[in-house]
């Protein structure tokens, strides 16, 4: 019989830094390497910026300067500056901060005494410097331990705070800050704080019109059914329109925080929008028809908000404030009043909006029959789906490892066979395509239900009705690094961008990088992902090592493949640039063979000597997408 002793000796007390470093997920979510937008290093960045934003919201400092490298961040604001006698305490003592004083910070976004401490504890190098009334003080830390504290000195610098940090590489393996993820964060800050100027490595981020500017940046004017509706009042701002893409697209914010998983405020907005439209047109439209192809943004400010996680991605609050109305009532009253007034004053917009709803209604009824049959086939196939080798842990559950859930989309039995044999069956699934998928550009969603393979793929991902039930955190396209493999990549991306663009916008789609060369001698084996790495390996091993060039994923044995889809896996996120119009992008690359595209191919064509060069060339084709 096992004797489990439980005595005073089993009780441990951790100091603040030990607790954060032992359980970082409680404070910043998953660690990650920076390849995903919700990786921990971007949460660290956000926590530092949030403090500077709170200063601006309180009326202090209209400029924030940021210096960013692949591994280090420095943020300088021009707010009031941390009180000099509390610089060390504010960044290293839990439950110490100015945001407990509601007179100093109203409706702040900062972590109320925890955020900067988490950054400090999880950084290999952390520097805090305050400038205040002609005086300055510096404190330097490593992994939360104070290394150096300067005395208070004179300075000619303007008031404010400087924070510099470098995430700890022992916690964040092979991490790097990807500029486009940081840029997206900064644009959101600019849109939510009209008038604030933010500079990243000298580039300005500035918005004059708030969420109106956000939707202008996120949409293509030519695809809009009517001009963007912009409504604003104390503690609430909303912008919305309809375009011709599939799905619903929302950007929701609370106290300046981008709530990527929505929450009570977004649910209230969607409900209020549908109700107001029904009342205005005096027709009982289906809510899915009203919201189909909608693009919307909502920002609210709440006193003492309650989030469903430490990283604040979903609002749980039911009230605007301790003595205020419910969030549902507050948003419903605002939308009913402002949107109804707007539609009465702008009959052309009202007519265009009605036309878009009726079009969605016709499309839904048009595919209703075939959708039912396709779903029945998919349901039967799911019981014996030979295309899908599923995993045990899924993203749409509450499992602690849900963020590690992923699916590899492969082409052919040989490639899927290698991955299937070497994968982690707990978190890694494989979906195998049969040959090249259909080019979906220009088709309606009816095609998805008519094409058995595409229908099975949407059911495997569980994205038919949106991303709420998405089964995998990462959807990874795994194809050969040759011309055919690159073409398959583009065809799969076309399918997602045409019918499920929110899957790409929300950072769920990735490209798998696999080695192109194996260089080895009797003592050592090195795997190389490009020509440069191959030459470096040859120099390292010397004496004419054996060189193997992999022509496809199927040539890599399962024993070898497990090294490339484990902790050292290389994946590149597929992201949409601010200037990218999905319709124009797909029209150029996947539409008819226009003279413009012929000229592009001729100008960029070169004879490829090996697959490394082919892979690099294909990246140029994908440049507008990822």
C-alpha positions in Angstrom: 0.0 0.0 0.0 1.4 3.4 -1.0 1.9 5.8 1.8 1.2 9.4 0.7 2.5 11.5 3.5 1.0 15.0 3.8 2.8 17.0 6.5 4.1 20.6 7.1 7.1 19.6 5.0 4.9 19.3 1.9 3.8 22.9 2.2 5.8 25.4 0.2 5.7 29.2 0.0 6.9 30.7 -3.2 8.0 34.3 -3.6 6.3 36.3 -6.4 8.9 35.7 -9.1 9.1 31.9 -8.4 5.3 31.6 -8.7 5.2 33.5 -12.0 8.1 31.5 -13.5 6.7 28.2 -12.3 3.2 28.9 -13.6 3.6 31.4 -16.4 0.4 30.2 -18.1 -1.6 31.7 -15.3 -0.3 35.2 -16.2 0.4 35.2 -20.0 -1.3 32.2 -21.4 0.9 29.9 -23.5 4.6 30.6 -23.9 5.2 30.0 -27.6 8.0 31.1 -29.9 6.3 34.2 -31.4 4.9 32.4 -34.5 1.3 32.9 -33.2 -0.4 36.2 -32.4 -1.4 35.0 -28.9 2.0 33.8 -27.9 3.3 34.9 -24.6 5.9 37.4 -25.8 3.2 39.5 -27.3 1.3 39.5 -24.0 4.5 40.7 -22.3 4.7 43.5 -24.9 1.0 44.3 -24.4 1.4 44.6 -20.6 4.1 47.2 -20.9 2.2 49.2 -23.6 -1.0 49.1 -21.6 0.5 51.1 -18.8 1.6 53.8 -21.3 -1.9 53.8 -22.8 -3.5 54.2 -19.4 -1.4 57.3 -18.9 -2.7 58.7 -22.2 -6.3 57.8 -21.3 -5.9 59.8 -18.1 -4.7 62.8 -20.1 -0.9 62.5 -19.8 1.4 62.1 -22.7 0.3 62.1 -26.3 3.3 60.1 -27.7 4.8 56.6 -27.1 8.2 55.6 -28.7 9.0 51.9 -29.2 12.2 50.3 -30.3 11.9 46.7 -31.4 14.4 44.0 -32.4 13.8 40.3 -32.9 14.4 39.7 -29.2 14.2 43.0 -27.3 11.6 45.8 -26.7 12.0 49.3 -25.3 9.0 51.4 -24.6 9.2 55.1 -23.6 6.1 57.1 -22.8 5.7 60.7 -21.7 3.1 60.3 -19.0 3.5 61.2 -15.3 6.3 58.7 -14.7 6.3 56.2 -11.8 6.8 57.9 -8.5 10.6 57.7 -8.0 10.4 56.1 -4.5 8.3 53.3 -5.8 10.0 52.3 -9.1 11.4 49.0 -7.7 8.1 48.1 -5.9 5.9 48.8 -8.9 7.7 46.4 -11.1 8.7 43.7 -8.5 6.2 43.6 -5.7 2.9 41.8 -6.2 -0.3 43.8 -5.4 1.5 47.1 -5.6 0.3 49.6 -8.2 -1.5 52.8 -8.9 -4.5 51.1 -10.5 -6.0 50.1 -7.2 -6.7 53.8 -6.7 -9.8 54.5 -8.9 -9.2 58.2 -8.6 -5.9 57.9 -10.4 -7.0 55.4 -13.1 -10.6 55.1 -14.3 -11.5 52.2 -16.5 -7.8 51.1 -17.0 -6.6 48.2 -19.1 -3.5 47.4 -17.1 -3.3 44.2 -15.0 -3.7 46.1 -11.7 -0.4 45.3 -10.1 0.5 42.1 -11.9 1.3 42.8 -15.5 4.7 44.5 -15.3 5.8 42.1 -12.6 5.1 39.2 -14.9 7.2 40.8 -17.6 10.0 41.4 -15.1 9.9 37.8 -13.8 9.8 36.2 -17.3 12.6 38.4 -18.8 16.3 37.7 -18.9 16.9 41.4 -18.8 14.4 44.0 -17.5 15.0 47.7 -17.0 12.6 50.3 -15.5 13.4 54.0 -15.5 11.2 56.8 -14.4 11.6 60.5 -15.3 9.7 62.9 -13.0 10.0 66.6 -12.3 13.6 66.8 -13.4 14.7 63.7 -11.5 15.2 60.1 -12.7 15.7 56.6 -11.2 16.8 53.3 -12.8 16.3 49.7 -11.6 17.7 46.7 -13.5 16.5 43.1 -13.1 17.2 39.6 -14.4 14.4 36.9 -14.1 12.8 39.2 -11.5 15.9 39.6 -9.3 17.1 43.1 -8.7 20.7 43.5 -10.0 21.1 47.3 -9.8 19.3 50.2 -8.4 20.5 53.8 -9.0 20.1 56.7 -6.6 17.7 59.5 -7.7 19.6 61.8 -10.1 19.0 65.0 -12.0 17.8 64.7 -15.6 16.8 67.0 -18.5 14.5 64.4 -19.9 10.7 65.0 -20.1 8.5 63.2 -17.6 7.5 59.6 -18.3 8.6 56.0 -18.0 11.0 53.8 -19.9 10.7 50.0 -19.8 13.1 47.7 -21.6 12.9 43.9 -21.6 14.2 40.8 -23.3 12.1 37.6 -22.8 14.0 34.8 -21.1 15.2 32.3 -23.8 15.1 29.5 -21.2 11.3 29.8 -21.1 10.6 31.1 -24.6 12.5 28.6 -26.8 13.8 30.0 -30.2 11.5 33.0 -29.8 11.4 36.1 -32.1 9.1 39.1 -32.4 7.4 39.1 -35.8 6.9 42.7 -36.8 3.5 42.3 -38.4 2.0 40.9 -35.2 3.4 43.9 -33.3 2.1 46.3 -36.0 -1.4 44.9 -35.6 -1.3 45.5 -31.9 -0.1 49.0 -32.4 -2.8 49.8 -35.0 -5.5 48.6 -32.6 -4.1 50.9 -29.9 -4.1 53.8 -32.3 -7.7 53.2 -33.5 -8.9 53.0 -29.8 -7.0 56.1 -28.8 -7.7 58.7 -31.5 -5.1 61.4 -31.3 -2.3 59.3 -29.7 0.9 59.0 -31.7 2.8 55.8 -31.5 6.2 55.3 -33.1 7.7 51.9 -33.8 11.3 52.1 -34.9 10.4 55.5 -36.3 7.2 54.5 -38.1 4.1 56.4 -37.0 0.8 54.8 -36.0 -2.0 57.4 -35.7 -5.7 57.5 -36.1 -8.0 60.5 -36.3 -11.4 58.7 -36.6 -11.1 55.7 -34.3 -13.0 52.5 -35.3 -14.0 54.1 -38.6 -10.3 54.1 -39.5 -10.1 50.5 -38.3 -12.8 49.3 -40.7 -11.4 51.4 -43.5 -8.1 49.6 -43.0 -9.7 46.1 -42.7 -12.0 46.4 -45.7 -11.8 47.1 -49.4 -14.0 50.0 -50.3 -15.0 48.5 -53.6 -16.4 45.4 -51.9 -18.6 47.3 -49.4 -22.3 47.2 -49.9 -22.7 50.6 -48.3 -20.6 53.3 -46.5 -19.3 52.3 -43.0 -21.8 53.3 -40.3 -19.9 54.9 -37.4 -21.6 55.5 -34.0 -20.0 56.9 -30.9 -20.9 58.1 -27.4 -19.4 58.1 -23.9 -17.9 54.7 -23.2 -19.0 53.1 -26.4 -18.1 53.2 -30.1 -19.3 51.0 -32.9 -18.5 50.8 -36.7 -20.1 48.3 -39.1 -20.8 47.5 -42.7 -21.5 44.6 -45.0 -19.3 43.3 -47.8 -19.4 40.3 -50.2 -17.2 37.9 -48.3 -18.5 34.8 -46.4 -18.8 34.6 -42.6 -19.0 37.3 -40.0 -16.0 39.4 -39.0 -15.8 41.3 -35.7 -13.2 43.3 -33.8 -14.2 43.8 -30.1 -12.4 45.8 -27.4 -12.9 46.5 -23.7 -11.0 49.3 -22.1 -8.6 49.2 -25.0 -8.0 45.5 -24.8 -8.5 43.4 -27.9 -10.9 40.7 -26.8 -10.2 38.1 -29.5 -12.7 35.7 -28.0 -15.4 38.3 -27.7 -17.6 38.1 -24.5 -20.7 39.7 -23.2 -20.2 43.0 -25.0 -19.9 41.3 -28.5 -22.8 38.9 -27.8 -24.9 42.0 -26.8 -23.9 43.9 -30.0 -24.8 41.0 -32.3 -28.2 40.5 -30.6 -28.9 44.3 -30.6 -28.0 44.6 -34.3 -30.3 41.8 -35.4 -33.2 43.1 -33.2 -32.8 46.7 -34.4 -32.8 45.6 -38.1 -35.9 43.5 -37.6 -37.7 46.4 -35.9 -36.6 48.9 -38.6 -37.7 46.9 -41.6 -40.6 45.3 -39.7 -39.7 41.9 -41.0 -38.7 38.8 -39.0 -35.4 38.1 -40.8 -33.3 35.2 -39.7 -30.4 36.5 -37.6 -27.9 34.6 -39.8 -29.1 36.5 -42.9 -28.9 39.8 -41.1 -25.3 39.2 -40.0 -24.0 37.3 -43.0 -21.0 39.1 -44.5 -21.0 41.8 -41.7 -17.8 43.5 -40.7 -18.1 45.2 -37.3 -16.0 46.7 -34.5 -17.1 47.6 -31.0 -15.3 49.2 -28.2 -16.7 49.7 -24.7 -15.2 51.1 -21.4 -16.2 49.3 -18.3 -15.5 50.0 -14.6 -13.8 47.1 -12.9 -14.1 44.7 -15.8 -14.1 40.9 -15.2 -12.4 38.8 -17.8 -12.6 35.0 -18.2 -8.8 34.6 -18.2 -5.7 36.5 -17.0 -4.8 37.4 -20.6 -8.2 39.2 -21.0 -9.3 37.7 -24.3 -13.0 37.3 -23.3 -15.1 39.7 -21.3 -17.3 38.1 -18.5 -18.7 41.2 -16.9 -22.4 41.6 -16.9 -22.5 45.3 -15.7 -21.0 48.5 -17.1 -20.0 49.4 -13.6 -20.9 48.7 -9.9 -23.9 51.0 -10.1 -24.5 51.0 -13.9 -26.9 49.1 -16.2 -26.2 45.7 -17.6 -23.9 45.6 -20.6 -26.7 44.0 -22.6 -29.1 46.8 -21.8 -26.5 49.5 -22.3 -25.5 48.3 -25.8 -29.0 47.4 -26.9 -30.3 50.9 -26.0 -27.3 52.5 -27.8 -27.6 50.5 -31.0 -31.4 50.8 -31.1 -31.2 54.6 -30.8 -28.2 55.4 -33.0 -28.6 52.8 -35.7 -32.3 53.4 -36.1 -31.7 57.2 -36.4 -28.9 56.6 -38.9 -31.0 54.4 -41.2 -33.9 56.9 -41.1 -31.5 59.7 -42.0 -29.7 57.7 -44.8 -32.3 55.9 -46.9 -29.8 54.9 -49.6 -27.8 53.0 -46.9 -31.0 51.5 -45.5 -31.9 50.2 -49.0 -28.5 48.8 -49.7 -28.4 47.0 -46.3 -31.8 45.5 -47.0 -30.6 44.3 -50.4 -27.6 42.6 -48.8 -29.9 40.8 -46.2 -32.3 39.6 -49.0 -29.3 38.3 -51.0 -28.1 36.3 -48.0 -31.5 35.0 -47.5 -31.7 33.8 -51.1 -28.3 32.2 -51.0 -29.1 30.3 -47.8 -32.4 29.0 -49.2 -30.7 28.1 -52.5 -28.2 25.7 -50.8 -30.5 24.5 -48.0 -31.3 21.2 -49.9 -27.8 20.3 -50.9 -26.4 21.4 -47.6 -28.7 19.0 -45.8 -27.7 16.1 -48.0 -24.0 17.0 -47.8 -24.1 17.2 -44.0 -25.8 13.8 -43.8 -23.0 12.3 -46.0 -20.4 14.0 -43.9 -22.0 12.7 -40.7 -21.8 9.2 -42.0 -18.3 9.7 -43.3 -17.1 11.1 -39.9 -17.8 7.7 -38.4 -15.4 6.2 -40.8 -13.5 9.2 -42.2 -10.4 7.7 -43.9 -9.2 11.2 -44.8 -8.9 12.2 -41.1 -6.5 10.7 -38.6 -7.8 12.5 -35.6 -6.1 13.4 -32.3 -7.6 13.2 -28.8 -7.3 16.8 -27.6 -9.2 19.5 -29.4 -9.3 23.3 -29.3 -13.0 23.6 -28.7 -12.7 21.9 -25.3 -11.5 23.1 -21.9 -8.5 20.7 -21.8 -5.4 22.4 -20.5 -3.5 21.5 -23.7 -6.1 22.7 -26.1 -3.8 25.4 -27.5 -1.4 22.6 -28.7 -4.1 21.0 -30.8 -3.3 21.1 -34.6 -4.1 19.4 -37.9 -1.8 18.8 -40.8 -3.4 19.1 -44.2 -1.4 16.9 -46.6 -1.6 15.7 -50.2 -1.3 12.0 -51.0 -0.9 8.8 -49.0 2.9 8.9 -48.8 3.2 12.3 -47.1 0.2 11.7 -44.8 1.7 8.3 -43.9 5.0 9.7 -42.7 3.2 12.3 -40.6 0.6 9.9 -39.2 3.3 7.4 -38.0 5.4 10.1 -36.3 2.7 12.5 -34.9 1.7 13.0 -31.3 -1.7 11.3 -31.2 -2.8 13.4 -28.3 -2.6 16.8 -30.1 -1.7 16.2 -33.8 -4.3 15.2 -36.4 -3.8 14.6 -40.1 -6.2 15.3 -43.0 -5.2 13.8 -46.3 -6.3 15.3 -49.6 -6.6 13.2 -52.8 -4.5 15.1 -55.4 -4.9 18.8 -56.1 -8.1 20.4 -54.6 -10.4 22.4 -56.9 -9.6 26.1 -57.5 -12.5 27.7 -55.5 -12.0 31.3 -56.7 -15.2 32.8 -58.1 -17.5 30.0 -56.8 -20.3 30.3 -54.3 -20.4 28.4 -51.0 -22.7 25.9 -52.7 -19.4 24.4 -54.1 -18.3 23.4 -50.6 -21.3 21.2 -50.2 -21.2 19.8 -53.7 -17.5 18.8 -53.4 -17.3 15.9 -51.0 -13.6 16.5 -50.1 -14.0 20.2 -49.3 -17.2 19.4 -47.4 -15.3 16.8 -45.3 -12.5 19.3 -44.6 -14.9 21.9 -43.3 -16.5 19.3 -41.1 -13.2 18.0 -39.8 -12.3 21.6 -38.8 -15.9 22.2 -37.6 -16.0 25.7 -39.1 -19.3 25.5 -41.2 -21.0 28.0 -38.9 -18.0 30.1 -37.7 -14.9 29.6 -35.6 -16.7 29.1 -32.3 -16.4 25.3 -32.6 -13.0 25.2 -34.3 -11.4 21.8 -33.4 -7.7 22.7 -33.9 -5.8 25.7 -32.8 -3.4 25.4 -35.7 -4.3 24.4 -39.3 -1.0 23.5 -40.9 -0.6 23.1 -44.6 2.1 20.5 -45.2 3.1 20.1 -48.9 6.2 19.2 -50.9 8.6 22.1 -51.6 8.3 21.8 -55.3 6.1 23.5 -58.0 3.2 21.1 -57.5 3.5 21.4 -53.7 3.4 25.2 -53.9 0.4 25.1 -56.2 -1.5 22.9 -53.7 -0.6 25.4 -51.0 -2.2 28.2 -53.0 -5.3 26.1 -53.8 -5.9 25.3 -50.1 -5.3 28.9 -49.1 -7.8 30.0 -51.8 -10.4 27.7 -50.3 -9.9 29.2 -46.8 -9.7 32.8 -48.1 -12.7 32.4 -50.3 -15.1 30.8 -47.8 -13.5 31.0 -44.4 -11.4 34.2 -44.3 -11.7 34.6 -40.6 -9.7 31.4 -40.1 -6.7 33.2 -41.7 -7.5 36.6 -40.1 -7.6 35.1 -36.6 -4.1 33.5 -37.1 -5.0 29.8 -37.3 -3.4 28.9 -40.7 0.3 28.0 -41.0 2.7 26.6 -43.5 4.9 23.7 -42.4 8.6 24.0 -43.2 10.4 20.6 -43.6 14.1 20.1 -44.3 15.2 19.9 -47.9 18.6 18.3 -47.3 20.1 15.8 -45.0 23.9 16.1 -44.5 25.7 13.4 -42.5 28.8 11.5 -41.7 29.3 8.5 -39.4 29.2 10.7 -36.3 26.6 13.3 -37.0 23.4 14.0 -39.0 22.3 17.6 -39.8 19.0 18.6 -41.4 19.0 21.7 -43.6 16.0 23.8 -44.7 17.8 25.9 -47.4 20.9 26.1 -49.4 22.7 28.3 -46.9 22.1 25.8 -44.1 23.4 23.0 -46.3 26.7 24.8 -47.1 27.1 25.5 -43.4 26.5 21.8 -42.6 29.1 20.8 -45.2 31.7 23.1 -43.7 30.9 21.8 -40.2 31.1 18.1 -41.0 33.9 18.3 -43.7 35.5 15.5 -45.7 32.7 15.1 -48.2 29.7 14.2 -46.1 26.8 12.2 -47.6 24.1 14.7 -48.9 20.5 13.6 -49.5 18.0 16.0 -51.1 14.4 15.2 -50.1 12.1 15.5 -53.2 8.9 15.2 -51.1 7.5 14.6 -47.7 7.0 11.0 -48.5 10.8 10.5 -48.8 11.3 11.5 -45.1 11.0 8.4 -42.9 8.6 8.5 -39.9 11.6 8.2 -37.5 13.1 11.3 -39.0 9.8 13.2 -39.4 9.0 13.1 -35.7 12.0 15.5 -35.3 10.4 18.1 -37.6 6.9 18.2 -36.1 7.8 18.2 -32.4 9.1 21.0 -30.2 11.6 22.2 -32.9 8.9 22.3 -35.6 9.3 25.3 -38.0 6.0 26.8 -39.1 5.2 30.2 -40.7 1.9 31.9 -39.9 -0.2 33.0 -42.8 -1.3 36.6 -42.3 -3.1 39.3 -44.2 -1.4 42.6 -44.7 -3.3 45.8 -44.1 -3.5 46.7 -47.8 -4.5 43.3 -48.9 -7.9 42.9 -50.6 -8.9 39.2 -50.6 -10.9 39.5 -53.8 -8.1 41.4 -55.7 -5.5 39.0 -54.3 -7.3 35.9 -55.4 -8.4 37.4 -58.7 -4.7 38.1 -59.6 -3.2 34.8 -58.6 -6.1 32.4 -59.0 -8.4 34.0 -61.6 -8.2 34.1 -65.4 -4.7 34.2 -67.0 -4.6 37.9 -67.5 -1.8 39.8 -69.3 -0.9 41.4 -66.0 -0.2 38.0 -64.4 1.7 36.8 -67.4 4.0 39.8 -67.1 4.5 39.1 -63.4 5.5 35.5 -64.1 7.9 36.5 -66.9 9.5 39.2 -64.8 10.0 36.8 -61.8 10.7 33.6 -63.7 14.1 31.9 -63.2 15.3 28.3 -63.7 15.4 26.6 -60.3 18.4 24.4 -59.6 17.1 22.8 -56.5 14.1 22.7 -54.2 15.5 25.2 -51.9 15.4 27.8 -54.6 11.9 26.7 -55.6 10.7 27.1 -52.1 12.2 30.6 -51.9 10.6 31.6 -55.2 7.2 30.3 -54.1 7.5 32.5 -51.1 7.5 35.5 -53.4 4.1 34.4 -54.8 2.8 34.1 -51.3 4.2 37.5 -50.3 0.9 39.3 -50.5 -0.7 36.7 -48.3 1.9 35.7 -45.7 
